Amino acid sequence: MVVDKVRVRYAPSPTGEPHVGNIRTALFDWLLARKTGGEFIVRVEDTDQDREVEGSIELQKNSLLWLDLDWDEGLGKEGPYGPYVQSERLDYYSAAAESLIASGDAYRCYCTPRRLSALRADQVTQKLSKLGYDRKCRGLKDDERDLLENTKSHSVVRFAMPDTGTSEIVDMVRGRVVFENSLLEDFVIVKADGFPTYHLASVVDDHYMMITHVLRGEEWVSSVPRHVQLYRALGWKQPTFAHLPAILAADKTKLSKRHGATSVMEYREMGYLPDAMVNFLSLLGWSIDGETSLIDRNDLVENFDPSRINVSGAVFDSEKLDWMNGQYIKLMDPDKLGGILFEYWNDFPPEEFEYSPTLEECKSVAPLVKDRLKTLRDAAPLITFVFKDTFEYSLEDLIQNGMDNSGTFQLLSASEKTLSELEVFSAASIEVALRGLADELGVKVGQLLGTLRVATSGQKVSPPLFDSLEVLGRDKVLSLLGNAKLIAESS
């Protein structure tokens, strides 16, 4: 195998929604490929048919698309090493297994599940230091094997691990990793249903797809000797490995559903930006200098170096993600944020809104909320009044400290007249007019604006009032002030 460029693969299984740990692996794959001018392949590992969940691969695809992690082959993109779905590659695995049997590096095992369970129970009772298969079928004579082949309804194929020596790799993250071969049992490479196990399928696919670097979670470190010996027995060059640190929750246990959202698509629904999510995930176990937090995508690619990946687990800090997402929103052009809000609200319509806002309306409200958001989901409650024709509030909310019913009615009437007479209905002209009106009426500016805020938004706290009034428009503002007058007058 001669490869003149880096080729990495992300290999999801169709067993559920894409976990942030899986996508972090995909991201590191993508960064390495883009940094080196290499190729990023996505293949589907669906040999565990019993655990397959319908729609899982579509979720994987949507996650990569949302994060803009473009791939070069697989998952709908044709390439020279397809097919890219393992259940469509069974001939490759069968040929490899038969080759291993012929060379004596693998053998058929006819032991029943009942025998294997009894064997393990006996080993536990005897408190043996090494548990696992006792290699009963490894030493079968030809006539014994022929008899079993004719009488047994099924069999598996096991790899014959060497009794001596070591298996080792030089890991990009962990350095030299060494295992004693004698400590491992003869493991299954082809199951009774004819499908390969992960060990055989991944090695075969990585070879034929010319994968140069395998990045995967640290839970696969224990599989290193199995894969090293498979490469040896098949006469293939093994790729370079990098085993990534686990992602931990705040309590330093492995991140799971009990800690909150773990699916990447959940974070999309919660209102996180893809660029912020990519930035955040890239720092789970890796950094440029140990200090810089906000890193744009181009700088991530330019600076990515697998040797800077940490061995220790990386804590998923939700507060840091919120802060980072908020920073990305603050730095965004308001029109761009408006377009993003338009798409987000179309995909996840806020319950508070009475109608779906147009793109232009979304662009108009974006400046009102831009500096107040941590997530896109935070926006709707702040500007609900823009997308509702009516809302409820109490007289007590309308009347400010130091004011009464009649005084409040006077403020509303005067404001209605002043705003109706404005030549230009803009935030700047509204501010000048209302501050002047407060002086004219002899009330505090805060009293006047507090009453107008409740009257036009139904909220005691809202985005900047003058800008909000401009967005609402003169006609709607005057209508809302008229409603407020009726409340104040009728009490």
N, C-alpha and C positions, 0 to 999 in steps of 0.2 A: 504494500500500500504506500503510494507516494502522494503526499498532500502538500501543496505549496501555500496553503492558507489555513487559518484557524477555522474549524467547524465545530460548533457547539449545538447541543440539542436540549430542548425542553420537552419532557415526555409525560404529560398528564395522563391519569387514569380516569375513566368515566364513572367515578364512584361518588360524586357529590360536587358541591360548589367549590370553586378554587379558593383554597386557604391562603392567607397572606404569606405563609411560609413558602408555599409552592410558587407564588407569583414573585416573591423575593428571589427565588432561584432563577426563574425566567428572566428577571431583570438583570441579574448578574451575568447570565448567559448573553443577553442582548448587549450589555455594556462591553463585554469582552469581544464579542463579534464586531461591534461597531468601532471599538478602539483600534482593533488590529486590521480592519478591512476584511474581516472574515465573514462567515455565513452562519445564520441562526436558523435552526431547523426545529419544527414542531412535529412530533410524532405522537400517536395515540397508543398507549399501552393498555389494551383491553383484553388481555389474556385471562383475567380473573372474571369470567363471565357471570359468576354467581353474585358479584357485588356491583354489577353495572347498574347505574341509575340513569334513566332516560333524561336527556337534555343536558347532561353534565358537560359534554364536549362543547356544546353551543355556549354554555356559560364560560368555559375556559376561553373560547374564541372571543367572546364579547369582552372579557376582562382584558385580554391583550389589546384588543382594538381600543377600548376605553383609555388605557394607559399609553396608547400609541407606541406599543412595542412591536414594530413591524417585523415580520419573519420572511425568510427567503424560500423555504421549501416546506411542504406539508400543510395540513389543515386547510385544504382547498387550493393550495398552490402546487402545481406540478413541478417535479424535479427529476434529476437523472437517477435517483436512488430509491424511488418509490416501489411499491406503495408505502405510505407512511402510517398505516394502521396495522397493528400487529396481527389482528385476526385475519388479515389478508396476506400474511407472510408465513403461514404455517409450513409451507414447503421448505423455506430456509431453515427453520428450526429442526424439522424432521431430518433434513440432510445432515445438519451439524450433529444431531444426536446419533444418527447411524454411523457417522464417521468416528465419533468417540467410542461407540460400542465396538466397532471394528478394530480400533487401536488398543482396546483394553482399558481405556480411560473412563468408561461408563459401562453399566450393565443393567439388565432388566431385573426388577425386584417384584416378587409376587406376594409379599407379606400383606396380610389383611390388616385393616385398621384395628380390628380386635387384638391381633397379635402385637401390634405396635403399642397399643395402649397398655396391654399387660406387661410388655417389656419395660416400658417407662415406669410403671408402678413398681415393678420389681427393683429397678435401679434406684428409685427413690427410697424404697424400704431398706435396701442395702447401703444407702448413703454413699453411693459411688460418686467420685469427683467428676466423672465425665458421663453425662447423660446423652442418649441418642441411639441411633440405629446400630445394631450389633454386626452388621455386614453379613448376615446369614446368606443372602443370595449372591454375594460377591464371590463366594468360593464354590458355587454350584458346578458340578460336572456336567458335561454336555448332555448325557442321558437324563439327568435330573432336570435340567433346564427344558429339554424337549418335552418331558412329561408334564411339567408345570405349564408350559406354553399351550399344551393341548387340553388341559383340564381347568385352568384358572380363567375366570371370566375377564379379568383385567390385570394390568401390571403398570408399574411406573418405571421410569428410567432414572437411575441414580448415578451421580458422578463419583468416581473412585478417588477420594482424596489421598495424597501420598501419606505414608506412615511417618516419614521423617522430613527434616528440612524446614525451611521457613518460606513464607510468602510475604513480599514487601512491596511497598510503593514509596515514592517521594511525593508527598501530598503538597500541593501549592499552599495550603493553609497550615498543615500540621507538621510538615517536614517528613522525616523518615518514619514510616509506620510498618511494624513487623509483627507477624503472627506465626506461632508454631503450628505447623500443619497437623501434628498429631492430636491437637486439641479439638479438631473439627470432625464431625461425622460425615458420612457419605450422603450428600444432600440430593434431593429430587430435582431433576432438570426438565423432565416431561411428566405431567400428571396423568392420571388414569383416563381423563377425557381427551387425551391427545394434545392438549394445549401445553406450551412450555411454561415453566416458572419464570419469574422475573430475572433470575440469574442467567439462564441460558438466553432468553429472548433479548435482554439488554446488551449482552456481549455480542451476540450475532448481529443485531441491528447496528450497534455502534461500529462494528467492523465493516459491514457492507455499506453503511452510510458515510464511511470515512470520517467518523467523529474523532477529532484530535484532543478535545478537552471535555471531561465529564465533571460538571458541577452539580452536586446533590447534597441533601441534608446529612447531618452527622449521624443520623440513625442508620445510614448505610455503611458506616465504617466497618462494622462487624462482617459485612459481606466481602470486604476486600480480598481475603485469601481465596474465597470461592471464585471470584472473578479473575484474579491473577492466575489461578490454576487452570481455569477454562481457556484463557488466552494461551497459556503454555501448551496445553494439550492440543489445541486447534492450530498451533503454529502461527498465531497472529500477534502482531505488535499491539501492546495495550496502550490506551490513551493516557494522557496526564489527568490525574484526579485532583479535585478540590472538594473537601467535605466541609460544608458550611455550618456555622454555629446555629444552635436552636434559637428560636424566637421565644422569649420568656414574657410572662405577665409581670405586673408590678410586684407580686409576691414571690418572684423568682422561680415559679413553677412554669412548666411548659404551657404556652398560650393555648387556651381552649375555649369552647363555647361558654363555659361558666364564667369567663372573664368578660363576656360581651361579644361584640361582632368580631368574627374572624374571616368571613368571606369578603373578598375584595369587592364584589358587587354590592354588598351591604354598605360599604363606605361610599360608593357612588350614590346610592339612594339617600344616605345621610348628608350628602351635600359637600363632599370633599372634591377638590380639583385634581385631575389626573397628574398634572405637573407637581403639585404638592405631595401627592401620594408617592410618585416616583422618587422625589427627593427624600422623603421620609424613609421609604423602604430601603433606599440605597445606603442609608446610614445605620441600618440594623446589622451591625457586624463589620462595617467598613467605614473609612473616613479618608478625607484628603489630608488633613493635618491634625485631627483630633479636636479641632475648635470650630471650624467653619460649618454653619448649619444650612444656610440658604445657598443652594448650588443649582444653577440652571442645567438643563439637560445637556447642552453642548459641553459645559465644563465637566459634568459627570463622565461623559464619554472620553473627553480628553485626558482626564486624570485617573480613570479607573485602573487599578493595579491589584490583581488578586493577592499579591504578597502582603497587602495592607488589611486583608480580612482577618478579623480576630478569631482566636480559637474559642474563647469563652462566649457564653450565650448573650444575646442582645435583648435588652428589655424594650418591649413595646410600650412606649410612654404616650398615652392618649392625650395628655395635656400638651406635650410637645407637638403632636400632630395638629391639635387645634390651633396652637399658636402659629405654626408654620403655615397652615392653610389660610389663617387670617392674614398673614403677611403677604401671601401670594395674591389674595383678593385686594388688599390695600394698594399693591403695586400695579394692579391691572388697569388698563385703560377703561374708563367707564362704559364706553360703547361696547367694548369686548365683553365686559361683565354683563351688560344688558342682554347681549346675544346668548351668553351662557345661561343666564336666568331664564330666558325665553325657552330654551331647550329643556332646562331642568324642570320648569313648571309644566311643560307639555308632557314630560315623561312621568312626573310625580305631582299631579295637580294639588295645590294646597286646599285643604278643606275650608279654610277661612274665606277664600275668594268666591264671589258670586258668579264670576265669569272668567274665561281664559284671557289673559292679557295679550295684546299684540306685541310684535317685536319692538315697535316704536315706543309703546308704553313701558316695556321692560327697560329700554334704554333711558327713558326719562326718569325712572325711579332708581336706577343703579347708583347715581351720585348721592342719593339721599341715604343709602345704607352702606355704601362701600367701606367706610371706615369703622363700621360697627359690627361687622360680620366675622365669625370664626368659620362658619360653614354656610353653604347656600341655603340650607334649611332654615337658618336664622332669619332670612330676609322677609319671608311672608308675614310673620306676626308683626313686624315693624311697620309694614306699609299696607296692611289689609284694607285700611280705609280708602285707598286709591281704587281698589277693585271691588268695592261694595257700594251700593247706592244708599243703603241705610244702615245705621248701627245704633246700638242702645247705650245710654249712659244716664246717670242719675242727676237730678238737680244739684245735689251736694257736690258732685264732681265738677259741675259747671261753675258753681260759685266759688271764688277764690277767697283766701284768708283776708279779712278786713272788708269784705264786700257783702251785699245783701241782694235780694231778688231784684229790686228796682234798679239798683246800681248795675247789676249784671245785665239787665235788659237794656239799660242805657248804653253800656259798652257794645253790646251786640248790634244795636240799632245804628250807633255812630260808625262802627266798623263796616257795617253793610253799606252805608252811604259813602264812606270814604273809598272803599274798594271798588264800588260801582262806578265811581267818577275817575278812577285812574286812567290816564291816557294809554299807558303801557302796563300790562299786567305781568310784571317780572319780579323776581325775588328782590332785586335791588330797590325797585320803586315801591314795592310792598313794604319793605323794611323802613324806608324813609317815611312813608305815609303813616304807618302804625306807631312808630316811635313819636312822631309829631302829634298824633292823636292822643297818645297817653299824656303828653305834656298839656295838651289843650284841655283834656278832661280832668287833669289833676290827680291821676292815678299812677301807680307804679307800673312800669313797663311789664314787669313780671305778672301783675294781676291781669292786664289786658291780654297778654300773649297766652297766659294759662287758660283763660276762658276760651279764647279762639282755638287753642290746641284741642281742647275737649270737644268743642262744637264741630270742628272740621275733621277730627280723626276718631273721636270717642275714646281717646287714650290720654292719660296724664303725662306719659312719656312717649315721644315720637321723634322721628327724624327732624332735622332743622325746619322750623315752622315756615319761614318765608319761602324756602325752596319747595316745601310740600304744597303750599298754597298755589305756587306757580304751576306745579305739576297737575294739581286738581283742576285748575282752570277757573276763570272768573265765574262762569255760570254755575258750576257745581258748588263753588265756595259760597256764592250768594244764596243758593238754595239751602245749603247746610246751615248757614247763619239764620235764615228764615225759620227753619225747623227749631233751632235752639231758642229763638225768641219766643216761639209758641210755648216751649217748655218753661221758660223763665216767667212768661206772662201769666200762664195758667196756674201757677203755684201760689 
